[in-house]
């Protein structure tokens, strides 16, 4: 584990773009999947409370939710790929 941390620190120090991207997206991989359901529910609630039917805000909420899930998935894949390389 310590060797992996040293490798990540060296890669960040050298300015490796893959490592920097991975480190930035690691935060997204933690929080994005947890924000999927709230974004969809907020969209549906706004539609039901304002328009009394499911319309635009629900679609926007679903689109944002799918974007968050995909972002978290891509961040996880980058983490796996980085661990396999190091």
C-alpha positions as a Python dict, from the first residue, in 0.01 Angstrom:
ca = {
    (1, 'X'): (0, 0, 0),
    (2, 'X'): (281, 239, 86),
    (3, 'X'): (449, 166, -246),
    (4, 'X'): (130, 257, -431),
    (5, 'X'): (107, 587, -243),
    (6, 'X'): (469, 667, -327),
    (7, 'X'): (405, 587, -695),
    (8, 'X'): (101, 817, -698),
    (9, 'X'): (299, 1095, -531),
    (10, 'X'): (585, 1059, -782),
    (11, 'X'): (345, 1059, -1076),
    (12, 'X'): (173, 1373, -944),
    (13, 'X'): (508, 1537, -884),
    (14, 'X'): (620, 1469, -1240),
    (15, 'X'): (297, 1621, -1376),
    (16, 'X'): (152, 1303, -1530),
    (17, 'X'): (-184, 1404, -1677),
    (18, 'X'): (-342, 1063, -1624),
    (19, 'X'): (-259, 1073, -1254),
    (20, 'X'): (-387, 1426, -1211),
    (21, 'X'): (-712, 1338, -1389),
    (22, 'X'): (-749, 1026, -1177),
    (23, 'X'): (-696, 1218, -854),
    (24, 'X'): (-950, 1484, -948),
    (25, 'X'): (-1209, 1229, -1057),
    (26, 'X'): (-1161, 1010, -751),
    (27, 'X'): (-1376, 1254, -553),
    (28, 'X'): (-1645, 1224, -820),
    (29, 'X'): (-1638, 844, -802),
    (30, 'X'): (-1726, 871, -433),
    (31, 'X'): (-2010, 1124, -450),
    (32, 'X'): (-2167, 1099, -796),
    (33, 'X'): (-2347, 765, -750),
    (34, 'X'): (-2495, 894, -423),
    (35, 'X'): (-2636, 1202, -597),
    (36, 'X'): (-2823, 1003, -866),
    (37, 'X'): (-3146, 940, -676),
    (38, 'X'): (-3172, 1286, -519),
    (39, 'X'): (-3137, 1454, -859),
    (40, 'X'): (-3408, 1234, -1012),
    (41, 'X'): (-3639, 1279, -713),
    (42, 'X'): (-3594, 1657, -714),
    (43, 'X'): (-3686, 1668, -1083),
    (44, 'X'): (-3997, 1457, -1031),
    (45, 'X'): (-4106, 1653, -724),
    (46, 'X'): (-4064, 1988, -899),
    (47, 'X'): (-4273, 1861, -1191),
    (48, 'X'): (-4545, 1719, -971),
    (49, 'X'): (-4565, 2021, -740),
    (50, 'X'): (-4553, 2289, -1010),
    (51, 'X'): (-4698, 2126, -1322),
    (52, 'X'): (-4899, 1835, -1172),
    (53, 'X'): (-4746, 1600, -1426),
    (54, 'X'): (-4409, 1462, -1526),
    (55, 'X'): (-4246, 1686, -1785),
    (56, 'X'): (-3920, 1873, -1845),
    (57, 'X'): (-3772, 1885, -1496),
    (58, 'X'): (-3805, 1508, -1458),
    (59, 'X'): (-3618, 1458, -1785),
    (60, 'X'): (-3349, 1703, -1673),
    (61, 'X'): (-3321, 1524, -1338),
    (62, 'X'): (-3285, 1187, -1510),
    (63, 'X'): (-3026, 1328, -1751),
    (64, 'X'): (-2825, 1479, -1465),
    (65, 'X'): (-2853, 1151, -1273),
    (66, 'X'): (-2729, 948, -1568),
    (67, 'X'): (-2443, 1193, -1616),
    (68, 'X'): (-2346, 1154, -1250),
    (69, 'X'): (-2355, 775, -1271),
    (70, 'X'): (-2143, 774, -1587),
    (71, 'X'): (-1895, 1018, -1435),
    (72, 'X'): (-1859, 798, -1128),
    (73, 'X'): (-1817, 490, -1347),
    (74, 'X'): (-1548, 654, -1561),
    (75, 'X'): (-1364, 771, -1249),
    (76, 'X'): (-1375, 417, -1111),
    (77, 'X'): (-1239, 277, -1438),
    (78, 'X'): (-956, 531, -1433),
    (79, 'X'): (-870, 427, -1078),
    (80, 'X'): (-866, 58, -1172),
    (81, 'X'): (-656, 124, -1481),
    (82, 'X'): (-409, 333, -1281),
    (83, 'X'): (-371, 65, -1013),
    (84, 'X'): (-310, -200, -1278),
    (85, 'X'): (-41, 13, -1446),
    (86, 'X'): (138, 104, -1124),
}
